[in-house]
Amino acid sequence: METDPRMERRIGLFGATSVGVGAIVGGGILALAGVAFAVTGPSAILAFGLNGCIAILTALSFAEMSAAFPESGGTYTFSKKVLSVRTAFLVGWVVWFASIVAAALYAIGFASFAAILLKHIWPAKSVELPLWFSRSTGVTLLALLPTLYYTFKLTHRTGGGGVWMNILKVIVFGVLIIGGLRAIAGESGTDLRADLTPFFSRGLPGLFQAMGYSFIAMQGFDLIAAVAGEVKDPARNIPRSMLLSLGIALTIYLPLLFMVSTVGMNPGQYITTVSAYQPEAIVAVAAHNYLGEFGYWLVLAAAILSMLSALSANLFAASRVALAMSWDRTLPRHLEAISRRYGTPVKSVLTTFFIVTAIIIIVPDIAIAGAASSLIFLVTFALSHLINILFRKRNSFKLSFKLPYYPLIPSLGLLACLSLAVFQGIAVPSAGVIVASWLIIGGTLYVALFARRARVVDAVTEATDPRVLLLRGRSPLVLVPIVNPANAEAMVAVANTLAPPNIGRVLLLSVVTELYSVKPDEVSKQVFGAQEVLRESLIASFSVGLFPEALTTVAPQPWDEISRVARTHRCESLLVGLSRFQEDAIGNQLEDLMNSVACDVVVLRAPEHWKLTEINRVLVPVGGKDIHDQLRARLLASLWRNNIRQISFLRILEEKVKAQAMEKIRVKLTRIAREEVPGAPEVVVVQSDDVFETIIEHATESDLVILGLQRLKDGRRVFGELALRVARETHCAIIMISHGI
């Protein structure tokens, strides 16, 4: 899979690992260790270890998918490639929200610890801190300061940043662990066993409960996938950085938890009891017990550094998810703007910042929002395993990184993540309500604002990269009724632009209609005639490397039979060839056929011996309503894939249109053209009160004209006077298209 050229790859192995370490290490264990100890006792160590195993399983699925699709977006990108653009939007919408909420949580976490620090170091001992400082206003302001700072950094430089902060944070945790090891050296084995007994204070249910509460502490490796489009040598660096970041986290977490539950407790204290009393401060209490006042300050420093690095990583990842979605038009196109000076997606970063700021200021219960974020991550992690399984089944290309023991690893990961997600949904039902509400908001926006252009861009993606069709489990079938074998090569060539070879299928149909009115001895003659049509069509197709299928049927009415076959075989497109449009009866019958099927309909009028491979210039007249834009985009992108690069969009305006309005229309048409054709299509806007003559004039200079057919207010599909007149008065090839009903 080709990499995305829209963002420069500047992040190496160290930088990618720093993104993961910044998000994982610190904040989760400081906030959630006490909760885990309170519900399961010392076995919280095992809970974190098991969560680490689940995270590693998930990271392997993420690594394989990210190496195969080295583009920013993470689970959103995986969903887009393997499922559909609609599903991808919902996934991207909630993943964006989850990273935004996580950023808000870490900003508020920083503010809480910073407030404690300020109270300790306030220089004027005789003067208390301002009253507003101790209220929510002070915490909000402290939370907004680093959010604003990291937003400024992300708009002025690529990469997640925070490398030195991560190094400092790891050093601080290392000092805590070394201090704990020294304390353990002075303890006897009997004392240590006593501190860990009972290991399961509430049995296995308590262990599973602790896993559900604390799994979010392992979240962060997925952010590397979210910024994969900026990672150098992604096939090597993404898998390594994910596993390295998790390895660093577990190397810190497990020893620290062991020390907290043993030497971190004073004689007579038990970790479950102490954690139940003050869960949010359990690590600080433990560090103070075995390192004194110095330990307390170390935990405070680690907390501030952890919150800042996690805030930076989540802002970075959230902005890249928004950027990837804007590229696909599942979010507004304005978010895709890249700063020419800094090479950063300024609008995506700023939009993410404003939403984070709104959550910090408005949301009354940030803990519930955090639970919703945790639930989203678990569901999307489960989805990533499912996508990986589907990807392996459908993919036939060599992978640059393959997770071992397939399908065992993704299957176990899927089961584990789903189980924890169900627990989270039951334990915090309000989290499910928040997620559902966010999905409803997103679904409404998608249908109202994004769906149309997103489907167009997605059609271009499928056309330019047919592998996407394969990964989505789709094999588009194009039905091609054949009457004249001389047109077979041209018809099959056009059909293969709608259904790419080796992925889509083309079905040639010959309908025998005379058997009901001829004598028995003439039946064989009619059958042989139908077979001859298909034989000549297949030979013509094979001669140019096209390999369609063939079908002969018997029916009294050919038009009704074509409609029946299209419905029975669930054809995605119907391609009909006509040599002339002078006969109104044929036009009426074809219109009846178009309205009897729900699939796309394409009508080809081509000169004798016309070859699709020999055309150079394609003319695309467009009007104000683009009801066929998805089908048109698929066709044009397929032509571009087949090296037909000279494509011109033509818009005709009335003479009375003013220059300013004309320029706006030109800008809009240019944007539409660039969305539908990957290269640099030509855009022509002319003023004329005679639309027919203007199109015909431009058509004489073209090898192929692509016209959209008319749709009446009642939904009926008709040729329309424009298409019929252009067809009658021009000699070049014409393709007329009508998107499915």
C-alpha positions in Angstrom: 0.0 0.0 0.0 1.4 3.3 -1.0 2.2 5.9 1.7 0.4 9.2 1.9 2.5 12.1 0.5 0.5 14.8 2.1 2.6 14.8 5.3 6.3 14.6 5.5 7.7 11.6 7.4 9.9 13.1 10.1 9.3 10.8 13.2 11.9 8.1 13.7 11.9 5.1 16.0 12.8 7.2 19.1 10.2 9.9 18.3 7.4 7.3 17.7 8.3 5.5 20.9 8.2 8.8 22.7 4.6 9.3 21.5 3.6 6.0 23.1 5.6 6.4 26.3 4.2 10.0 26.7 0.7 8.7 26.6 1.1 5.5 28.6 3.6 5.9 31.3 2.6 7.8 34.5 -0.8 9.2 34.4 -2.7 5.9 34.4 -0.8 4.2 37.2 -0.9 7.3 39.4 -4.6 7.8 39.0 -5.8 4.2 38.9 -3.4 2.1 41.1 -5.3 3.0 44.2 -8.7 2.0 42.6 -7.2 -1.3 41.5 -5.7 -2.1 44.9 -9.0 -1.2 46.6 -11.0 -3.8 44.7 -8.6 -6.7 44.5 -5.7 -6.1 46.9 -2.1 -7.0 46.0 -3.4 -8.9 42.9 -3.6 -5.5 41.3 -0.1 -6.3 40.2 -1.5 -9.2 38.3 -4.3 -7.1 36.9 -1.9 -4.6 35.4 0.2 -7.5 34.1 -2.8 -9.1 32.4 -3.8 -5.8 31.0 -0.3 -5.4 29.6 -0.7 -8.8 27.9 -4.0 -7.7 26.3 -2.4 -4.5 25.3 0.5 -6.4 23.6 -1.9 -8.6 21.7 -3.8 -5.4 20.6 -0.5 -3.7 19.7 0.4 -6.6 17.4 -2.8 -6.2 15.5 -2.3 -2.5 15.3 1.3 -2.9 14.2 0.3 -5.3 11.3 -2.4 -3.0 10.1 -0.3 0.2 10.5 2.6 -1.4 8.6 0.1 -2.4 5.8 -1.6 1.1 5.8 1.1 3.5 6.9 -1.3 6.5 7.1 -2.4 8.7 9.9 -5.7 7.9 11.6 -5.2 4.6 13.4 -8.4 2.6 13.8 -10.2 5.1 11.5 -7.8 4.2 8.7 -8.2 0.5 9.3 -12.0 0.7 9.2 -11.9 2.8 6.0 -9.7 0.2 4.2 -11.4 -2.9 5.4 -15.0 -2.0 6.2 -16.7 1.1 4.7 -16.5 4.9 4.7 -19.7 5.1 6.8 -18.3 2.7 9.5 -15.0 4.5 9.3 -16.6 7.8 10.1 -18.3 6.4 13.2 -15.0 4.9 14.3 -13.0 8.0 13.6 -15.7 10.2 15.2 -15.5 8.3 18.5 -11.7 7.8 18.5 -11.3 11.5 17.9 -13.6 12.2 20.8 -11.8 9.6 23.1 -8.4 11.3 22.5 -10.0 14.7 23.0 -11.5 13.6 26.3 -8.2 12.0 27.3 -6.4 15.2 26.6 -8.9 17.1 28.8 -8.5 14.6 31.6 -4.8 14.9 31.6 -5.0 18.7 31.4 -7.2 18.7 34.5 -5.0 16.1 36.2 -2.0 18.4 35.6 -4.0 21.3 37.1 -4.8 19.3 40.2 -1.2 18.4 40.9 0.1 21.8 39.9 -2.3 23.4 42.4 -0.9 21.1 45.2 2.6 22.1 44.1 1.8 25.8 44.2 0.3 25.5 47.7 3.6 23.9 48.9 5.9 26.4 47.2 3.8 29.6 47.7 6.5 32.1 48.8 4.3 34.4 50.9 3.5 32.1 53.9 1.6 34.8 55.6 -0.6 35.5 52.6 -2.9 32.8 51.4 -3.5 32.0 47.7 -6.3 34.0 46.1 -9.7 32.6 46.8 -10.5 31.9 43.2 -7.4 29.7 43.0 -8.8 27.1 45.3 -12.1 26.9 43.4 -12.8 25.3 40.0 -11.8 28.5 38.2 -8.2 28.1 39.3 -8.0 24.5 38.2 -9.6 25.3 34.9 -7.1 28.1 34.2 -4.2 25.9 35.2 -5.6 23.2 32.8 -5.9 25.6 29.9 -2.3 26.9 30.2 -0.5 23.7 29.0 -3.3 23.0 26.6 -2.6 26.3 24.9 1.1 25.8 25.1 1.1 22.4 23.4 -1.4 23.6 20.8 1.0 26.4 19.9 3.8 23.9 19.6 1.8 21.5 17.4 0.9 24.4 15.0 4.6 25.4 14.7 6.4 22.1 14.5 5.8 18.6 13.2 6.1 15.6 15.5 4.7 15.1 19.0 7.5 16.7 20.9 7.9 16.1 24.6 10.9 13.8 24.2 13.0 15.3 27.0 10.0 15.4 29.3 9.5 11.7 28.7 13.1 11.0 29.4 12.9 13.0 32.6 9.6 11.3 33.6 11.2 7.8 33.1 14.2 8.9 35.2 11.9 10.0 38.1 10.1 6.7 38.0 13.4 5.0 37.9 14.5 6.7 41.1 11.3 5.7 42.8 11.9 2.0 41.8 15.6 2.1 42.8 14.5 3.6 46.2 12.0 0.8 46.6 14.6 -1.9 45.7 16.8 -0.6 48.4 14.0 -0.7 50.9 13.1 -4.3 49.8 16.6 -5.4 50.4 16.1 -4.7 54.1 12.9 -6.7 54.2 12.7 -10.5 55.0 10.9 -12.9 52.7 8.4 -13.5 55.5 7.5 -9.8 55.8 7.1 -9.5 52.0 4.8 -12.5 51.9 2.7 -11.1 54.8 2.3 -7.8 52.9 1.0 -9.7 49.9 -1.4 -11.9 51.8 -4.2 -12.3 51.0 -3.2 -11.8 47.4 -6.8 -11.8 46.1 -8.7 -9.8 48.6 -12.0 -10.3 46.7 -11.2 -13.3 44.6 -11.4 -13.5 40.8 -14.3 -11.1 40.5 -12.2 -8.4 42.2 -9.3 -9.1 39.8 -11.5 -8.7 36.7 -13.0 -5.6 38.2 -9.5 -4.1 38.7 -8.6 -5.0 35.1 -11.6 -3.1 33.9 -10.9 0.0 35.9 -7.2 0.1 35.1 -7.0 -1.0 31.4 -6.9 2.6 30.3 -3.5 2.9 32.0 -2.1 0.8 29.0 -3.7 3.0 26.4 -1.3 5.1 24.3 0.4 2.7 21.9 -2.5 3.2 19.6 -1.5 6.9 19.3 1.5 5.8 17.3 -0.9 4.3 14.7 -2.8 7.6 14.7 0.3 9.5 13.6 1.6 6.7 11.3 1.6 9.0 8.3 4.5 10.9 9.8 6.7 7.9 10.9 9.8 7.2 8.9 10.2 3.6 7.7 6.8 2.7 9.1 7.0 -1.1 8.4 9.9 -1.3 10.9 9.5 1.6 13.2 5.7 1.3 14.0 5.8 -2.3 15.4 9.0 -1.7 17.3 7.8 1.6 18.8 4.5 0.1 20.0 6.2 -2.9 21.7 9.0 -0.7 23.1 6.5 1.8 24.6 4.5 -1.0 26.2 7.7 -2.7 27.4 8.9 0.5 29.1 5.5 1.0 30.7 5.4 -2.6 32.1 9.0 -2.4 33.2 8.0 0.7 35.3 4.5 -0.4 36.4 5.0 -3.9 37.7 8.0 -3.2 40.0 6.5 0.0 41.3 3.2 -1.7 42.1 5.0 -4.4 44.0 6.9 -1.8 46.0 3.7 0.2 46.8 2.0 -2.9 48.1 5.0 -4.1 50.2 7.6 -1.6 51.5 5.2 1.2 50.7 3.0 0.1 53.6 3.9 0.8 57.3 3.8 -2.1 59.8 0.1 -3.0 60.4 -1.1 -1.4 57.2 -2.7 -3.4 54.4 -2.7 -2.1 50.8 -6.4 -2.8 50.3 -7.5 -0.8 53.4 -5.2 2.2 52.7 -6.2 2.3 49.0 -9.9 2.3 49.9 -9.3 5.3 52.1 -7.3 7.4 49.7 -7.1 5.7 46.3 -5.9 8.8 44.4 -2.8 9.3 46.6 -1.7 5.7 47.2 1.5 6.0 45.2 2.4 9.2 47.0 1.7 7.7 50.4 3.8 4.6 49.6 6.7 6.6 48.3 6.6 8.8 51.4 6.7 5.7 53.6 9.9 4.2 52.0 11.6 7.4 50.8 10.3 10.0 53.2 9.5 13.6 52.1 11.7 13.1 49.0 9.5 10.3 47.8 6.4 12.5 48.0 8.0 15.2 45.9 9.2 12.6 43.4 5.6 11.3 42.9 4.4 14.9 42.6 7.0 15.6 39.9 6.3 12.3 38.1 2.6 13.2 38.1 3.0 16.6 36.6 5.4 15.3 34.0 3.1 12.4 33.2 0.1 14.5 32.8 1.9 17.0 30.5 3.4 14.3 28.2 0.0 12.5 28.0 -1.7 15.8 27.2 0.8 16.5 24.4 0.5 13.0 22.9 -3.3 13.0 22.9 -3.5 16.4 21.4 -1.1 15.3 18.7 -2.9 12.1 17.9 -6.4 13.7 18.0 -5.4 16.4 15.5 -4.0 13.7 13.1 -7.3 11.7 13.3 -9.2 14.9 12.4 -6.7 15.5 9.6 -7.2 12.0 8.1 -10.9 12.3 8.3 -10.8 15.7 6.5 -8.8 14.1 3.7 -11.7 11.7 3.2 -14.3 14.4 3.7 -15.8 12.7 6.7 -14.9 15.9 8.5 -15.0 19.4 6.9 -12.3 19.8 4.1 -11.0 23.0 5.8 -9.3 20.9 8.5 -6.9 19.4 5.9 -5.1 22.7 5.4 -1.3 22.3 5.9 0.8 25.3 6.9 3.3 26.0 4.1 5.7 27.5 6.6 5.6 24.8 9.3 4.2 21.8 7.5 1.6 21.3 10.2 -2.2 20.8 10.0 -3.0 24.1 11.8 -6.8 24.0 11.5 -7.0 20.4 12.7 -4.9 21.2 15.7 -6.9 24.4 16.5 -10.3 22.6 16.1 -9.1 19.9 18.5 -7.9 22.5 20.9 -11.2 24.3 21.0 -13.2 21.1 21.7 -10.7 20.1 24.5 -11.1 23.6 26.0 -14.9 23.4 25.8 -14.8 20.0 27.7 -12.5 21.4 30.3 -14.8 24.4 30.9 -18.2 22.9 30.4 -18.3 19.2 31.3 -19.4 19.0 35.0 -18.2 15.4 35.6 -15.0 14.7 33.9 -14.6 11.3 35.5 -17.7 10.0 33.6 -16.3 11.4 30.4 -13.1 9.6 31.2 -15.0 6.4 31.6 -16.6 7.0 28.2 -13.2 7.5 26.7 -12.0 4.2 28.3 -15.1 2.4 26.9 -14.4 3.8 23.4 -10.9 2.7 23.4 -11.8 -0.9 24.4 -14.5 -1.1 21.7 -12.2 0.3 19.0 -9.4 -2.1 20.2 -11.8 -5.0 19.8 -12.7 -3.7 16.4 -9.1 -3.5 15.4 -8.7 -7.2 16.1 -11.8 -8.0 14.1 -10.5 -5.9 11.2 -7.2 -7.7 11.4 -8.9 -11.0 11.0 -11.0 -9.8 8.0 -7.8 -8.2 6.6 -5.9 -11.5 6.7 -8.8 -13.4 5.1 -9.2 -11.0 2.2 -5.6 -9.8 1.6 -3.5 -11.6 -1.0 -0.5 -9.3 -0.9 2.8 -9.8 0.9 2.8 -8.1 4.3 5.8 -6.1 5.6 5.0 -7.1 9.2 2.9 -10.1 10.2 1.8 -10.8 13.7 2.7 -14.3 14.9 0.2 -17.1 15.8 -2.6 -15.9 13.6 -5.6 -16.2 14.2 -4.9 -17.0 17.9 -3.6 -13.5 18.9 -6.3 -11.4 17.3 -9.0 -13.8 18.5 -7.8 -13.7 22.1 -7.4 -9.9 21.9 -10.9 -9.5 20.5 -12.4 -11.6 23.3 -10.5 -9.9 26.0 -11.3 -6.3 24.8 -14.9 -7.1 24.3 -15.2 -8.6 27.8 -13.6 -5.6 29.4 -15.8 -3.3 27.3 -19.0 -5.1 28.6 -17.7 -4.7 32.1 -17.0 -1.0 31.6 -20.5 -0.5 30.1 -22.2 -2.2 33.1 -20.0 -0.6 35.8 -20.5 2.9 34.4 -23.7 3.0 32.4 -23.5 6.7 32.0 -20.4 6.2 29.9 -22.5 4.2 27.5 -25.0 7.1 27.4 -22.2 9.6 26.5 -20.9 7.4 23.8 -24.3 6.8 22.3 -25.1 10.5 22.4 -21.8 11.4 20.7 -22.6 8.8 18.0 -26.1 10.3 17.4 -24.6 13.7 17.0 -21.9 12.4 14.7 -24.4 10.4 12.6 -26.7 13.4 12.2 -23.8 15.6 11.1 -22.5 12.9 8.7 -25.9 12.4 6.9 -26.5 16.2 6.8 -23.1 17.5 5.9 -20.4 15.0 5.1 -22.0 11.9 3.5 -22.2 13.1 -0.1 -18.7 14.2 -0.6 -17.3 11.4 1.6 -18.9 8.9 -0.7 -17.4 10.7 -3.7 -13.9 10.7 -2.3 -14.4 7.0 -1.2 -15.4 6.1 -4.8 -12.1 7.7 -6.0 -10.2 5.6 -3.4 -11.8 2.4 -4.6 -11.1 3.3 -8.2 -7.5 4.3 -7.9 -6.7 1.5 -5.4 -8.8 -1.5 -6.3 -7.2 -3.4 -3.5 -9.6 -1.6 -1.2 -12.5 -3.3 -2.9 -10.8 -6.7 -2.2 -10.2 -5.8 1.4 -13.8 -4.8 1.9 -14.9 -8.1 0.6 -16.6 -6.6 -2.5 -16.5 -7.9 -6.0 -18.6 -5.4 -8.1 -20.5 -7.1 -10.9 -21.2 -5.2 -14.2 -23.9 -6.6 -16.4 -23.2 -6.0 -20.2 -26.0 -7.1 -22.6 -24.4 -7.8 -26.0 -26.2 -7.7 -29.3 -23.4 -6.7 -31.7 -20.1 -8.6 -31.2 -18.3 -5.7 -32.9 -18.9 -3.5 -29.8 -17.7 -6.1 -27.3 -14.2 -4.9 -26.9 -15.3 -1.3 -26.2 -18.1 -2.4 -23.9 -15.9 -4.8 -21.9 -13.1 -2.1 -21.6 -15.6 0.4 -20.2 -17.0 -2.3 -17.9 -13.6 -3.0 -16.5 -13.2 0.7 -15.5 -16.3 0.2 -13.4 -15.2 -3.2 -12.0 -11.4 -3.5 -12.0 -10.0 -6.7 -13.4 -9.2 -9.6 -11.0 -11.4 -7.9 -8.3 -14.6 -7.0 -10.0 -16.5 -9.1 -12.6 -18.0 -8.4 -16.0 -21.0 -10.6 -17.1 -21.8 -10.6 -20.8 -25.5 -11.3 -21.4 -27.1 -12.6 -24.6 -30.9 -12.9 -24.6 -32.6 -15.3 -27.1 -36.1 -14.0 -27.8 -37.2 -15.8 -31.0 -37.7 -19.3 -29.6 -41.4 -18.6 -28.7 -42.4 -17.8 -32.3 -40.2 -20.0 -34.5 -40.6 -23.6 -35.6 -38.9 -26.4 -33.6 -36.4 -27.0 -36.4 -35.3 -23.4 -36.2 -34.6 -23.4 -32.5 -31.0 -24.7 -32.9 -30.3 -21.9 -35.4 -31.4 -19.3 -32.9 -29.4 -20.8 -30.1 -26.3 -21.1 -32.2 -26.7 -17.5 -33.2 -26.8 -16.4 -29.6 -23.7 -18.5 -28.8 -22.0 -16.9 -31.8 -22.6 -13.4 -30.4 -21.0 -14.4 -27.1 -18.2 -16.3 -28.8 -17.2 -13.3 -30.9 -17.5 -11.1 -27.8 -15.3 -13.3 -25.7 -12.7 -13.5 -28.4 -12.6 -9.7 -28.8 -12.3 -9.4 -25.1 -9.6 -12.0 -24.7 -7.5 -10.4 -27.5 -7.0 -7.3 -25.3 -6.5 -9.1 -22.1 -10.0 -8.8 -20.7 -11.7 -11.9 -19.3 -15.5 -11.5 -18.8 -18.0 -14.2 -17.9 -20.9 -15.1 -20.3 -24.5 -15.9 -19.9 -27.3 -16.9 -22.4 -30.9 -16.7 -21.3 -34.3 -17.2 -23.1 -37.1 -14.7 -22.6 -39.9 -13.2 -24.7 -38.9 -9.6 -24.0 -35.1 -8.7 -23.9 -35.5 -5.5 -21.8 -37.5 -7.3 -19.1 -34.9 -10.1 -19.1 -32.0 -7.7 -18.7 -33.8 -6.1 -15.7 -34.4 -9.6 -14.2 -30.8 -10.7 -14.6 -29.6 -7.4 -13.1 -31.8 -7.9 -10.0 -31.1 -11.6 -9.6 -27.4 -11.3 -9.8 -27.4 -8.1 -7.7 -25.4 -6.2 -10.3 -23.7 -3.0 -9.1 -23.7 -1.5 -12.6 -25.6 -2.0 -15.9 -23.7 -1.1 -19.1 -25.7 -0.7 -22.2 -24.3 0.0 -25.7 -26.3 1.9 -28.3 -25.1 2.9 -31.8 -27.7 5.6 -32.4 -30.4 7.7 -30.7 -32.6 8.5 -33.6 -35.2 5.9 -32.6 -37.5 7.2 -29.9 -38.8 3.7 -29.1 -35.3 2.5 -28.1 -34.9 5.5 -25.9 -38.2 4.9 -24.2 -37.5 1.2 -23.7 -34.1 2.1 -22.2 -35.6 4.6 -19.9 -38.0 2.0 -18.7 -35.1 -0.4 -18.1 -33.2 2.3 -16.1 -36.1 2.8 -13.8 -36.7 -1.0 -13.3 -33.3 -1.5 -11.7 -31.7 0.0 -8.6 -28.1 -0.2 -9.8 -26.0 2.4 -11.6 -26.7 2.6 -15.3 -24.1 3.5 -17.9 -24.9 4.0 -21.6 -22.1 3.9 -24.1 -22.4 5.4 -27.6 -19.0 4.7 -29.4 -17.9 5.0 -33.0 -16.9 1.9 -34.9 -13.6 0.4 -33.9 -13.4 2.8 -30.9 -10.8 1.8 -28.3 -10.8 3.2 -24.7 -7.0 2.9 -24.5 -6.6 5.3 -27.5 -8.5 8.3 -26.1 -6.5 11.3 -25.0 -9.0 14.0 -24.0 -12.1 13.5 -21.8 -14.7 16.3 -21.5 -17.0 16.3 -18.4 -19.8 18.9 -18.6 -21.3 19.6 -15.2 -24.3 21.5 -13.9 -25.4 22.8 -10.6 -26.7 19.5 -9.2 -24.3 16.6 -9.0 -26.7 13.8 -8.5 -24.3 11.4 -10.3 -21.1 12.6 -8.7 -20.2 9.3 -7.0 -20.5 7.3 -10.1 -18.8 10.0 -12.2 -15.9 10.1 -9.7 -15.5 6.3 -9.8 -15.4 6.4 -13.6 -13.0 9.3 -13.9 -10.6 8.0 -11.3 -10.6 4.6 -13.1 -9.8 6.4 -16.4 -7.0 8.2 -14.6 -5.7 4.9 -13.2 -5.5 3.7 -16.8 -3.3 6.6 -17.7 -6.0 8.9 -19.3 -4.8 12.1 -17.6 -6.3 14.9 -19.8 -9.7 15.4 -18.2 -11.5 18.7 -18.5 -14.5 19.8 -16.4 -16.8 22.2 -18.2 -19.3 24.5 -16.5 -21.5 26.8 -18.6 -22.9 30.0 -17.0 -25.4 32.5 -18.4 -24.0 35.7 -19.9 -25.6 37.8 -17.1 -23.5 36.1 -14.3 -21.2 38.6 -12.8 -17.4 38.1 -12.6 -17.3 37.7 -8.8 -20.0 35.0 -8.8 -18.2 33.3 -11.8 -14.9 33.2 -9.8 -16.7 31.6 -6.9 -18.1 28.9 -9.1 -14.7 28.4 -10.7 -13.1 27.8 -7.3 -15.9 25.4 -6.3 -15.6 23.4 -9.5 -11.8 23.3 -9.1 -12.3 21.7 -5.7 -14.8 19.2 -7.0 -12.6 18.3 -9.9 -9.6 17.7 -7.7 -11.6 15.5 -5.4 -12.9 13.4 -8.3 -9.6 13.1 -10.3 -6.4 12.4 -8.4 -4.2 14.4 -10.8 -4.6 18.0 -11.9 -7.7 18.1 -14.1 -8.5 21.1 -16.3 -11.4 23.4 -15.2 -13.2 25.5 -17.9 -15.9 28.0 -16.9 -17.5 29.8 -19.9 -20.4 32.2 -20.2 -22.9 31.4 -22.9 -26.7 31.4 -23.3 -26.6 28.5 -25.6 -25.7 25.4 -23.5 -26.2 22.9 -26.3 -23.9 24.6 -28.9 -21.2 25.3 -26.3 -21.0 21.6 -25.2 -21.1 20.4 -28.8 -18.3 22.9 -29.7 -16.1 21.6 -26.9 -17.0 18.0 -27.7 -15.6 18.2 -31.2 -12.2 18.7 -29.6 -12.6 15.6 -27.3 -12.3 11.9 -27.7 -14.9 11.1 -25.0 -17.7 13.0 -23.4 -19.2 12.0 -20.0 -22.7 13.2 -19.4 -25.0 12.8 -16.4 -28.5 11.8 -17.2 -31.5 13.7 -15.9 -33.6 12.7 -12.9 -37.1 14.1 -12.6 -38.7 15.3 -9.3 -40.5 12.0 -8.9 -37.2 10.2 -9.0 -37.7 8.8 -12.5 -34.5 8.5 -14.6 -34.7 9.9 -18.2 -32.1 10.9 -20.9 -33.2 14.5 -21.1 -33.0 16.8 -24.1 -29.4 17.8 -23.4 -28.0 14.3 -23.5 -30.0 13.3 -26.5 -29.1 16.3 -28.6 -25.4 16.0 -27.7 -25.5 12.3 -28.7 -27.2 13.1 -32.0 -25.1 16.0 -33.1 -21.6 14.7 -32.1 -19.5 11.9 -33.5 -17.1 11.3 -30.6 -17.7 8.6 -28.0 -20.2 9.4 -25.2 -20.7 7.8 -21.9 -24.0 8.7 -20.2 -24.3 7.9 -16.5 -27.1 7.6 -14.0 -26.4 6.8 -10.3 -28.4 4.1 -8.7 -31.8 4.9 -7.3 
